[in-house]
Amino acid sequence: MVPLTIVIDLNPNIARIGPLLITWHGVFAVLGIIAAARLGFWLLQKDLPNLTGTGDGLAWMVVLGLIGARLLYVWENFKLFADGQLLRIFALTEGGISQWGGLFGAMAGTYVWARRSKFSFWKIIDAGGAAAMIGLAIGRIGDVINGEHHGSPTNLPWGVEYVNPNTLGEPGRVVHPEVAYEMVLCLLILGALLPVHQRLKARLPDGVLGLIYFGIYAAGRFFLSFLRTDPSVFLGLRQAQLASAAVVLVAIIVAPVLFRRASRAAAPAPATPSHV
C-alpha cells in the first residue's frame, strides 16, 4: 500500500428489497437528478417567468436520459451482453450507465419538451449547463463509493484503493480517483460561472452560455479520460473522449452561428421609402 493511500471500504450496496437492489450509485444518481432539476428550473424561470409544464419537461429529460445512458453503455461494452446475455441489458440494478449517453438523452428530452411547449430550446440549454454540472458532481459521489469506473494506477498520495469484498473497483491496486477529478471539475466550472450566470445571460445570445458550460466540461473530461482504463474504440480514444470531442466541436461551431443569428435579429429593418 502506498503511503497516504485513501482506502475505501464501503459496500456499494445499501440493501436489497425483494428483486430491488438499492445502491449508493443509484441514491446519488437520484439526488443528482433532483439537484439538477431544482437549479435548472430555478434559472430557467428567471428567463421564462411564465414557465409551465416543468413536470412534463423533467419526465422527458429523465426518461430519455436514462435510456441514452444505458444504450451508450451497452454499445461500448457489448461484449458483456453477447453470447446469450442480451437480457442483461435490462438488468439496471447491476449498474452500467454512460454519463455522456445520459446527457445526450436528456438533451433529446429537452428538445422534445421545448417543441411540445413552444419554449426556446436554447434558453433551456443555458439553464441546463449549470444544472448538469451540479447533477454530475453529486452523481459522481456514488461512483467514488462503488469504484465502477476504473482509474489507472498511481503512486500519488491521493490514490485510492478499494478493499470491500463487494466493490466494483480493483482490490489490491492503487488508482487515480478519476471520477473524483470529474466531480471537482464540475464544481470548479459551476463555481466560476454560476455567480455571473445572469450577467452572462444578459450579454450572450441564447444557448451560448450553455455551450460554454458543456464545452469546458467536455474539454476537461477529454483529458481526464486518459486516467481511465476504459477500452479504446477509435484511433486509440475511448468512447467518453470521442463524445467529449464531439461536444467541444459542436460548441465551437454552433456558438458563432448563434451570435450571427442574434446579430441579424437585432439589426434594424431597412427604411422603406415613402410614397407621395
JOGI-V8015 format. One record per residue. N is the residue number from 1. RES is the residue in one letter. SS is DSSP state (H for helix, E for strand, C for the rest). NEAR is the number of other ideal C-beta (glycine too) atoms within 10 Angstrom. D_LAST is the distance of its C-alpha to the last C-alpha in Angstrom with 2 decimals. Layout:
((N | RES | SS | NEAR | D_LAST) (N | RES | SS | NEAR | D_LAST))
This chain:
((1 | M | C | 10 | 92.38) (2 | V | C | 14 | 90.29) (3 | P | C | 6 | 90.77) (4 | L | C | 9 | 88.09) (5 | T | C | 17 | 86.93) (6 | I | E | 15 | 84.99) (7 | V | E | 12 | 86.98) (8 | I | E | 18 | 85.15) (9 | D | C | 10 | 87.62) (10 | L | C | 16 | 85.35) (11 | N | C | 14 | 85.58) (12 | P | C | 23 | 82.13) (13 | N | E | 17 | 83.02) (14 | I | E | 13 | 83.07) (15 | A | E | 9 | 84.45) (16 | R | E | 11 | 84.72) (17 | I | E | 8 | 84.13) (18 | G | C | 5 | 85.24) (19 | P | C | 6 | 83.18) (20 | L | E | 9 | 80.62) (21 | L | E | 17 | 81.13) (22 | I | E | 13 | 79.47) (23 | T | E | 23 | 78.87) (24 | W | H | 18 | 77.57) (25 | H | H | 25 | 74.98) (26 | G | H | 19 | 73.70) (27 | V | H | 15 | 73.82) (28 | F | H | 21 | 71.79) (29 | A | H | 22 | 69.34) (30 | V | H | 14 | 68.65) (31 | L | H | 15 | 68.45) (32 | G | H | 22 | 66.01) (33 | I | H | 21 | 63.76) (34 | I | H | 13 | 63.89) (35 | A | H | 18 | 63.08) (36 | A | H | 27 | 60.23) (37 | A | H | 19 | 58.76) (38 | R | H | 13 | 59.06) (39 | L | H | 20 | 57.48) (40 | G | H | 25 | 54.78) (41 | F | H | 18 | 53.61) (42 | W | H | 12 | 53.84) (43 | L | H | 23 | 51.50) (44 | L | H | 22 | 49.17) (45 | Q | H | 13 | 48.93) (46 | K | H | 12 | 47.60) (47 | D | H | 16 | 44.69) (48 | L | C | 16 | 44.37) (49 | P | C | 7 | 45.41) (50 | N | C | 6 | 45.21) (51 | L | C | 17 | 47.50) (52 | T | C | 10 | 49.48) (53 | G | C | 13 | 51.83) (54 | T | H | 15 | 53.65) (55 | G | H | 10 | 56.85) (56 | D | H | 13 | 55.25) (57 | G | H | 24 | 53.89) (58 | L | H | 19 | 57.30) (59 | A | H | 13 | 59.03) (60 | W | H | 22 | 56.87) (61 | M | H | 27 | 57.38) (62 | V | H | 18 | 61.12) (63 | V | H | 14 | 61.97) (64 | L | H | 21 | 60.08) (65 | G | H | 24 | 61.23) (66 | L | H | 19 | 64.86) (67 | I | H | 15 | 64.51) (68 | G | H | 22 | 62.92) (69 | A | H | 23 | 65.57) (70 | R | H | 19 | 68.39) (71 | L | H | 17 | 67.00) (72 | L | H | 22 | 66.47) (73 | Y | H | 22 | 69.95) (74 | V | H | 18 | 71.50) (75 | W | H | 13 | 69.76) (76 | E | H | 20 | 71.05) (77 | N | C | 15 | 74.55) (78 | F | H | 12 | 74.93) (79 | K | H | 9 | 78.52) (80 | L | H | 14 | 79.47) (81 | F | H | 17 | 78.43) (82 | A | C | 9 | 79.76) (83 | D | C | 7 | 83.17) (84 | G | C | 7 | 82.92) (85 | Q | C | 12 | 81.35) (86 | L | H | 11 | 77.89) (87 | L | H | 8 | 78.37) (88 | R | H | 13 | 78.57) (89 | I | H | 15 | 74.79) (90 | F | H | 9 | 74.63) (91 | A | C | 12 | 77.25) (92 | L | H | 14 | 74.80) (93 | T | H | 15 | 77.57) (94 | E | H | 11 | 79.07) (95 | G | C | 17 | 76.10) (96 | G | C | 20 | 73.88) (97 | I | C | 20 | 70.14) (98 | S | C | 22 | 67.64) (99 | Q | H | 21 | 65.50) (100 | W | H | 22 | 62.66) (101 | G | H | 24 | 62.96) (102 | G | H | 29 | 62.54) (103 | L | H | 23 | 59.44) (104 | F | H | 20 | 57.85) (105 | G | H | 24 | 58.72) (106 | A | H | 26 | 57.31) (107 | M | H | 22 | 54.03) (108 | A | H | 16 | 53.93) (109 | G | H | 22 | 54.58) (110 | T | H | 22 | 51.78) (111 | Y | H | 16 | 49.36) (112 | V | H | 17 | 50.55) (113 | W | H | 21 | 50.21) (114 | A | H | 18 | 46.73) (115 | R | H | 10 | 45.53) (116 | R | H | 12 | 47.29) (117 | S | H | 17 | 46.09) (118 | K | C | 6 | 42.59) (119 | F | C | 20 | 43.37) (120 | S | C | 15 | 42.36) (121 | F | H | 17 | 45.19) (122 | W | H | 18 | 44.60) (123 | K | H | 20 | 44.86) (124 | I | H | 29 | 48.19) (125 | I | H | 23 | 49.32) (126 | D | H | 27 | 48.76) (127 | A | H | 27 | 51.04) (128 | G | H | 25 | 53.35) (129 | G | H | 27 | 54.08) (130 | A | H | 23 | 55.80) (131 | A | H | 28 | 57.35) (132 | A | H | 27 | 58.87) (133 | M | H | 25 | 60.52) (134 | I | H | 20 | 62.37) (135 | G | H | 27 | 63.26) (136 | L | H | 26 | 64.67) (137 | A | H | 22 | 66.58) (138 | I | H | 21 | 68.32) (139 | G | H | 26 | 68.96) (140 | R | H | 27 | 70.67) (141 | I | H | 18 | 73.36) (142 | G | H | 22 | 74.76) (143 | D | H | 25 | 74.73) (144 | V | H | 23 | 76.68) (145 | I | H | 23 | 79.27) (146 | N | H | 25 | 79.81) (147 | G | C | 25 | 79.70) (148 | E | C | 18 | 78.05) (149 | H | C | 21 | 75.92) (150 | H | C | 19 | 78.50) (151 | G | E | 23 | 78.05) (152 | S | C | 13 | 79.73) (153 | P | E | 14 | 83.03) (154 | T | C | 18 | 82.97) (155 | N | C | 9 | 85.41) (156 | L | C | 13 | 82.98) (157 | P | C | 10 | 84.31) (158 | W | C | 14 | 81.57) (159 | G | C | 20 | 82.44) (160 | V | E | 22 | 83.12) (161 | E | E | 20 | 86.00) (162 | Y | E | 24 | 85.99) (163 | V | C | 14 | 89.45) (164 | N | C | 18 | 89.07) (165 | P | C | 7 | 90.73) (166 | N | C | 12 | 87.62) (167 | T | C | 19 | 85.13) (168 | L | C | 20 | 82.65) (169 | G | C | 22 | 83.02) (170 | E | C | 15 | 85.63) (171 | P | C | 11 | 88.81) (172 | G | C | 9 | 90.68) (173 | R | C | 16 | 87.62) (174 | V | C | 20 | 85.80) (175 | V | E | 23 | 82.13) (176 | H | C | 21 | 78.76) (177 | P | C | 23 | 77.16) (178 | E | H | 25 | 73.98) (179 | V | H | 27 | 72.43) (180 | A | H | 17 | 73.08) (181 | Y | H | 18 | 71.19) (182 | E | H | 26 | 68.25) (183 | M | H | 19 | 68.50) (184 | V | H | 15 | 68.42) (185 | L | H | 21 | 65.44) (186 | C | H | 23 | 63.45) (187 | L | H | 16 | 64.43) (188 | L | H | 15 | 63.49) (189 | I | H | 22 | 60.01) (190 | L | H | 22 | 59.57) (191 | G | H | 10 | 60.96) (192 | A | H | 10 | 58.61) (193 | L | H | 17 | 55.35) (194 | L | H | 16 | 55.71) (195 | P | H | 9 | 55.76) (196 | V | H | 11 | 52.38) (197 | H | H | 18 | 51.02) (198 | Q | H | 12 | 48.33) (199 | R | H | 9 | 47.22) (200 | L | H | 13 | 46.95) (201 | K | H | 19 | 45.10) (202 | A | H | 7 | 42.44) (203 | R | H | 9 | 41.97) (204 | L | C | 18 | 42.40) (205 | P | C | 20 | 40.43) (206 | D | C | 18 | 42.03) (207 | G | C | 24 | 45.10) (208 | V | H | 24 | 45.83) (209 | L | H | 26 | 48.35) (210 | G | H | 27 | 50.18) (211 | L | H | 25 | 50.36) (212 | I | H | 18 | 51.85) (213 | Y | H | 25 | 54.54) (214 | F | H | 24 | 55.45) (215 | G | H | 21 | 55.15) (216 | I | H | 19 | 57.49) (217 | Y | H | 24 | 59.92) (218 | A | H | 23 | 59.92) (219 | A | H | 16 | 60.62) (220 | G | H | 18 | 63.51) (221 | R | H | 25 | 64.81) (222 | F | H | 19 | 64.86) (223 | F | H | 12 | 67.30) (224 | L | H | 20 | 69.33) (225 | S | H | 20 | 70.00) (226 | F | H | 12 | 72.20) (227 | L | H | 18 | 74.64) (228 | R | E | 19 | 75.04) (229 | T | C | 15 | 77.37) (230 | D | C | 16 | 74.99) (231 | P | C | 10 | 75.35) (232 | S | E | 11 | 72.97) (233 | V | E | 14 | 70.83) (234 | F | E | 9 | 68.94) (235 | L | C | 7 | 69.45) (236 | G | C | 7 | 71.88) (237 | L | E | 17 | 69.27) (238 | R | E | 19 | 69.69) (239 | Q | H | 21 | 67.42) (240 | A | H | 24 | 66.14) (241 | Q | H | 24 | 65.33) (242 | L | H | 17 | 63.35) (243 | A | H | 23 | 61.38) (244 | S | H | 24 | 60.87) (245 | A | H | 15 | 59.68) (246 | A | H | 13 | 57.21) (247 | V | H | 22 | 55.77) (248 | V | H | 19 | 55.46) (249 | L | H | 12 | 53.72) (250 | V | H | 14 | 51.27) (251 | A | H | 20 | 50.51) (252 | I | H | 11 | 49.92) (253 | I | H | 10 | 47.60) (254 | V | H | 16 | 45.67) (255 | A | H | 19 | 45.08) (256 | P | H | 10 | 42.75) (257 | V | H | 12 | 40.87) (258 | L | H | 17 | 40.36) (259 | F | H | 14 | 39.16) (260 | R | H | 11 | 36.58) (261 | R | H | 14 | 35.40) (262 | A | H | 15 | 35.10) (263 | S | H | 10 | 33.17) (264 | R | H | 8 | 30.61) (265 | A | H | 8 | 30.29) (266 | A | H | 8 | 29.82) (267 | A | C | 8 | 27.25) (268 | P | C | 5 | 23.76) (269 | A | C | 5 | 21.19) (270 | P | C | 6 | 18.87) (271 | A | C | 6 | 15.50) (272 | T | C | 6 | 12.68) (273 | P | C | 6 | 9.58) (274 | S | C | 5 | 6.52) (275 | H | C | 4 | 3.77) (276 | V | C | 3 | 0.00))
